[in-house]
Each structure stands twice: as structure tokens, then as C-alpha cells.
Amino acid sequence: MFKVLPFEPKPLSWWVTQRKNIDMSPTYQRRGNIWSDVDKAYLIDTILNEYDIPKIYIADFSFFSAKKLNRKKRKYAIIDGKQRFEAVFDFLDNKVVLNPGFRFDENPKLKLAGLSYTDLQSNHPELAEKIETYSFTVMRVVTDDESKINEMFVRLNHSKPLTGAEIRNAMVGEVPAISRATVFHTFFVKCIRFKVKRGADLNTATKLLSFEFFGKPVDTKRKQLNELVQVWETAPKTKKDRARDRMASNLDAMSEVFIDKDPLLGSEGIVPVYYWFIRGVDQAKLKLVREFLVKFRCELEGNNLKIKNGEKDVDADLAAYQAASRSTNDQGSFKTRTDILKRRFANYSRNSAS
């Protein structure tokens, strides 16, 4: 069953009352609050100045049971329009105010910039009512087929700048589910320092899973990670279980190495390198890894400065590492960088023991 039907027009004030009945974060959805406060206020500008707003699509579970799809037991789930709903909810909750440059086209003399919803209620109730009574054009998607909803999400967002992780998260299969579960590991929750709003943590988790699935560092561009989603489905169960177990075990080790919001983990691209390096370190030497990496980064920065200044006593190893870092997702880059780390750590640990 798959039908797309118009939803009976409802004012925004009605949708506010339905918030508890809307699943704003189904598995295929992007994370919330992708829009800045400026973006959110711009939507309110659009409503007040009566410009067109694209249709919103929701999965409607109010007329039938779809247990597999509706695990949170809500009446509705957002397919496309999450950021628009969040913008409205935040404005009506007084979390967002009209932008400094806001101009009300119907009466440009009105000074409305910087006003909140409560301000409008007090001083311009007719404009507050205009927002409350505005109706999004909402389409109801009625289906019990998860793949149809996932496919619709991808199609509706095809022309939007979704990241590879956001598109992959909407795919059907075990890999997206494993990646979603992996980002709740202590390493991702406590240690990483890079921003994850656009799915950077999901992307990283999929890269690590691909390393374990193939048993070595591989190319991790969007094409290869999307292919992993398909290849995984037909692979032997023992191979998949081994990859998951090894990834979980090595993430446990990484949680021991790195500190909370570690400055060493300020970018997504470095995590797979450190992951494969630490994977080969003996448990007894894990305590040396972080101090080694701090020292290595200082040496790398110093060497880069020498290169920039045209000095002659440049460390060839460090120069090769820096050159490889320019191709973040290439198999050869991963191998070069991890080999250098392993070689230098061997020397570092020997010196520390003597």
C-alpha cells in the first residue's frame, strides 16, 4: 500500500498542539536544528510576507497500524519539512526572533525587527494571529512499506545539499542501522570534538565498518560507502558479525586512549587513521598512545613550518604524512599515514621503555 493524499488544511496553532503526536526524528531523517536562527526567522518572514512555502510530507499512521514503521507509536512522522516545523515551533516558543533586517511588505513603516512571538501578541496581535492561522500545504503519505518512505525522503531531498551520510541514513539495510547504533558508543558520545549535525559521526562510523568488513583500509568516498550498504546485505553472516565485533572492540580501546572532547579529534577525517593505527597497538601500550599522538602532532606542525619557510632539515616521514593528508578518503592515504604512525610509535615506545 502506498498513497499520497492532501492533508486537510490545519493552522500552525493546531500543529503546535500535535507536537507530541509527531515523530520528528524517524530513522531516515536528518538531525534537527540544521537551520540557524537566521534561517528559522527567515521562514517566519516568508509567512508574514505571504511568499510561497514548499509542500510538507508526513507519514500518516492515524488510520492503520504500521508497527515496523511506527515504533514510537505516534500518529505522524516527518518525511520532508522537519526544519520548517522546527522553525515555527521555535518561533512560537520564543526561542527565535524576527531578523534584524526584517521588513513587513504590507506596511514597511512598522518596526518589527528583533521582535519575538510574545512581542507580536502584545503589540501587533493581528500579525501574531497571521502566523498562528497560517496553513502549510501538507501531504499525507499512507504506507506500510518502509522502503517507500525512505525512497520518498531521498527523492524529495534529491535537489537539496544533503551530505552522503544523510542520504545513506535513509537507505534500507543493516549498514545504516549499525552506523546509527555505533554513534552511541562512548567514543563518539564523549571523545570526538567535530560537529555532527550533518551526520559526520554516522559517516565516520560507516568508514570504520568498511575497514573491518574488508579487513584493511579502503577508499571511503561517498560511492564506496554507498556500495558497502549493498554489498553488506549479501555477505556471510560470520563476516558481518566479525566486522561489527572488531569495530566495537577497537572503539572500546579508543575510548581508553582519548579524553573527553579531545582536541586530537577535532576533524572527522583523522578518526579512521587513528582507528587503524590503534587497532594494531598492544593493550599494554595503549597508555602511551595519546602522549605519542600529541608529540607527533607538534612535530608535524613544526615540520610544516620548516617546509613553508623553505628550510632544508625537513623530516621526510612527516612531509609524506602531510602530503597524504590532502587525500583524506583515499586507500593509499590511509595506508601511508597509518604506516608512518606505526613506525614512529614503535620507536617512541621503545625509547619510553628504556
Secondary structure by P-SEA (a helix, b strand, c coil): cbbbbbcccccaaaaaaaccccccccccccccccccaaaaaaaaaaaaacccccbbbbbccccccccccccccccbbbcccaaaaaaaaaaaacccccccccccccccccccccccaaaaaaccaaaaaaaaacccbbbbbbcccaaaaaaaaaaaaccccccaaaaaaacccaaaaaaaaaaaccccccccccccccaaaaaaaaaaaaaaaacccccccaaaaaaaaaaaaaccaaaaaaaaaaaaaaaaaaaacccccccccccccaaaaaaaaacccccccccaaaaaaaaaaaaaaaaaaaaaaccccccaaaaaaaaaacccccaaaaaaaaaaaaaaaaaaaaaaac
